[in-house]
Amino acid sequence: MKVSIQRLHNLTGHRSSIYALAAAGPEGMFFSAGGDGITALWDVNHPHEGTMLANIPAPIYALHHWQPGQLLVIGHNFEGIQVIDWQNKRKAGSLAFTTAAIFDLQSHGETLFAGSSDGVLTAIHLPSLTVKKQIKLSDKSLRCLSINTATGELAAGYSDGFIRIFNLETLQLKHQFAAHGLSVFTVRYTPSQAYLLSAGRDARLKAWEVKSQYTCAGEVTAHMYAINHVEFSPDKKHFVTCSLDKTIKVWELPTLTLLKVIDRARHGGHGNSVNRLLWLNNPNCLISASDDRTLSVWKIEVNPGA
């Protein structure tokens, strides 16, 4: 199997580490944010024309595009969330519900879920910007969230190494298990929703089978250092991981077979930790965000017959 890698663009403008990415909806458009408090809008078809949407006096670790309302939700590390009408470039609202850092944001219907550094899971009614429920099951950070619409479940990864599975509607705890020896930095349900992938500070990548109450279906030592994020390809056959070890790796689903390593020496990759990934559908390209203050746009082609 041959995997070809081409770096199409290197985007600059952020003044600090970049931690968050989100697709904007229109073809080729996406958002980025990071330690400089700036949220920017980019278009891969016009890669050197980034637009600043917001400037917050605190680092930003989480972005979420709520497509029903065409609103961008920004999670920062003071006071909660800010909501941007990004098409009209204006503030649409805000909600102060925590002084902790917000590490992840996901939505289902009109409900936004936020995971924060104080270990609290917060459910927010987005149209009214009101808190519906808050749940604290750990004193350690809640680092990542993922939604399974097929089973009606919300997976949450914590810095105590546990993954906790909640009922998506009631937030009743259904399962909890020690998944990693150290912090869980990313949880992602596969496109089929049959498995949950997890990874984190221990550099291990694990697959959990949903129908068997999250028994471990496979695991590999995937990177040299902490794994920050997992993202799936539009064709649902592959996924990528990124790491503190400065690399991006391309894998096959569902076998966890490594296909390619993207690094600085061979591909002009990042010079510092790669923190976040976003694989756009149209055009088919991967966006990576790094501590080196840059965004890279990659073209990845997998030829099964080669």
HURARA-V324984 format. One record per pair of residues at least 24 apart in sequence whose C-alpha atoms are under 8 Angstrom apart, sorted by the first residue. I is the first residue (numbers start at 0). J is the second residue. D is the distance in whole Angstrom. If there is no record, write none. Layout:
{{I | J | D} {I | J | D}}
This chain:
{{0 | 258 | 8} {0 | 301 | 7} {0 | 302 | 6} {0 | 303 | 5} {0 | 304 | 6} {0 | 305 | 5} {1 | 301 | 6} {1 | 302 | 5} {1 | 303 | 7} {1 | 304 | 8} {1 | 305 | 5} {2 | 258 | 7} {2 | 259 | 7} {2 | 299 | 7} {2 | 300 | 6} {2 | 301 | 4} {2 | 302 | 6} {3 | 299 | 6} {3 | 300 | 5} {3 | 301 | 7} {4 | 261 | 8} {4 | 266 | 7} {4 | 297 | 7} {4 | 298 | 6} {4 | 299 | 5} {4 | 300 | 7} {5 | 266 | 7} {5 | 297 | 6} {5 | 298 | 5} {5 | 299 | 7} {6 | 266 | 7} {6 | 267 | 7} {6 | 295 | 7} {6 | 296 | 6} {6 | 297 | 4} {6 | 298 | 6} {7 | 295 | 8} {7 | 296 | 5} {7 | 297 | 6} {7 | 298 | 7} {8 | 46 | 7} {8 | 295 | 6} {8 | 296 | 5} {8 | 297 | 7} {9 | 293 | 7} {9 | 294 | 6} {9 | 295 | 5} {9 | 296 | 6} {10 | 46 | 7} {10 | 47 | 7} {10 | 293 | 6} {10 | 294 | 5} {10 | 295 | 6} {10 | 296 | 8} {11 | 292 | 7} {11 | 293 | 5} {11 | 294 | 7} {12 | 49 | 8} {12 | 292 | 8} {12 | 293 | 7} {13 | 37 | 7} {13 | 292 | 6} {13 | 293 | 7} {14 | 292 | 6} {15 | 290 | 7} {15 | 291 | 8} {15 | 292 | 5} {16 | 289 | 6} {16 | 290 | 4} {16 | 291 | 6} {16 | 292 | 5} {16 | 293 | 8} {17 | 274 | 7} {17 | 275 | 8} {17 | 288 | 6} {17 | 289 | 5} {17 | 290 | 6} {17 | 291 | 8} {17 | 292 | 6} {17 | 293 | 7} {17 | 294 | 8} {18 | 59 | 7} {18 | 60 | 5} {18 | 61 | 7} {18 | 274 | 6} {18 | 275 | 6} {18 | 288 | 7} {18 | 289 | 7} {18 | 290 | 8} {19 | 59 | 7} {19 | 60 | 6} {19 | 61 | 5} {19 | 62 | 6} {19 | 274 | 8} {19 | 275 | 6} {19 | 288 | 8} {20 | 61 | 8} {20 | 62 | 6} {20 | 275 | 7} {20 | 276 | 7} {20 | 277 | 6} {20 | 288 | 8} {21 | 62 | 6} {21 | 63 | 6} {21 | 64 | 6} {21 | 277 | 7} {22 | 64 | 7} {22 | 277 | 7} {22 | 279 | 7} {23 | 64 | 7} {24 | 66 | 7} {26 | 281 | 5} {26 | 282 | 7} {27 | 279 | 7} {27 | 281 | 6} {27 | 282 | 6} {30 | 62 | 8} {31 | 62 | 8} {32 | 59 | 6} {32 | 60 | 7} {32 | 61 | 8} {32 | 62 | 7} {33 | 58 | 6} {33 | 59 | 5} {33 | 60 | 6} {34 | 58 | 4} {34 | 59 | 6} {34 | 60 | 8} {35 | 59 | 8} {43 | 296 | 8} {52 | 83 | 8} {52 | 85 | 7} {52 | 88 | 6} {52 | 89 | 8} {59 | 101 | 8} {60 | 100 | 8} {60 | 101 | 7} {60 | 102 | 5} {60 | 103 | 7} {61 | 101 | 7} {61 | 102 | 6} {61 | 103 | 5} {61 | 104 | 6} {62 | 103 | 7} {62 | 104 | 7} {63 | 104 | 6} {63 | 105 | 7} {65 | 106 | 7} {74 | 100 | 8} {74 | 101 | 5} {74 | 102 | 7} {74 | 103 | 8} {74 | 104 | 7} {75 | 100 | 6} {75 | 101 | 6} {76 | 100 | 4} {76 | 101 | 6} {92 | 128 | 8} {93 | 128 | 7} {94 | 128 | 6} {94 | 129 | 7} {96 | 130 | 8} {102 | 141 | 7} {102 | 142 | 5} {102 | 143 | 7} {103 | 142 | 6} {103 | 143 | 5} {103 | 144 | 6} {104 | 144 | 7} {105 | 144 | 7} {105 | 145 | 7} {105 | 146 | 8} {107 | 146 | 8} {114 | 140 | 8} {114 | 141 | 5} {114 | 142 | 6} {114 | 143 | 7} {114 | 144 | 7} {115 | 140 | 6} {115 | 141 | 5} {115 | 142 | 7} {116 | 140 | 4} {116 | 141 | 6} {116 | 142 | 7} {117 | 141 | 7} {118 | 157 | 7} {142 | 183 | 7} {142 | 184 | 6} {142 | 185 | 7} {143 | 183 | 8} {143 | 184 | 6} {143 | 185 | 5} {143 | 186 | 6} {144 | 185 | 8} {144 | 186 | 6} {144 | 187 | 8} {145 | 186 | 6} {145 | 187 | 5} {145 | 188 | 6} {146 | 187 | 8} {146 | 188 | 7} {147 | 188 | 7} {147 | 192 | 6} {148 | 192 | 8} {149 | 192 | 7} {154 | 186 | 7} {155 | 186 | 7} {156 | 182 | 8} {156 | 183 | 5} {156 | 184 | 7} {156 | 185 | 7} {156 | 186 | 6} {157 | 182 | 6} {157 | 183 | 5} {157 | 184 | 8} {158 | 182 | 4} {158 | 183 | 6} {158 | 184 | 8} {159 | 183 | 8} {174 | 212 | 8} {179 | 203 | 8} {184 | 226 | 7} {184 | 227 | 6} {184 | 228 | 7} {185 | 226 | 8} {185 | 227 | 6} {185 | 228 | 5} {185 | 229 | 7} {186 | 229 | 8} {187 | 229 | 7} {187 | 230 | 8} {189 | 231 | 8} {190 | 231 | 8} {190 | 235 | 6} {196 | 229 | 8} {198 | 226 | 6} {198 | 227 | 7} {198 | 228 | 8} {198 | 229 | 8} {199 | 225 | 6} {199 | 226 | 5} {199 | 227 | 6} {200 | 224 | 7} {200 | 225 | 4} {200 | 226 | 6} {200 | 227 | 8} {201 | 225 | 6} {201 | 226 | 8} {202 | 226 | 5} {217 | 255 | 8} {218 | 255 | 8} {219 | 255 | 8} {227 | 273 | 7} {227 | 274 | 5} {227 | 275 | 7} {228 | 274 | 7} {228 | 275 | 6} {228 | 276 | 7} {229 | 276 | 7} {230 | 276 | 6} {230 | 277 | 6} {230 | 278 | 7} {231 | 278 | 7} {232 | 278 | 6} {232 | 280 | 8} {233 | 278 | 7} {233 | 279 | 7} {233 | 280 | 5} {233 | 283 | 7} {239 | 276 | 8} {240 | 276 | 8} {241 | 273 | 6} {241 | 274 | 7} {241 | 275 | 7} {241 | 276 | 7} {242 | 272 | 6} {242 | 273 | 5} {242 | 274 | 7} {243 | 271 | 7} {243 | 272 | 4} {243 | 273 | 6} {243 | 274 | 7} {244 | 271 | 8} {244 | 272 | 6} {244 | 273 | 8} {245 | 269 | 6} {245 | 270 | 6} {245 | 271 | 5} {245 | 272 | 5} {245 | 273 | 5} {246 | 272 | 8} {246 | 273 | 7} {247 | 273 | 7} {268 | 295 | 8} {269 | 293 | 8}}
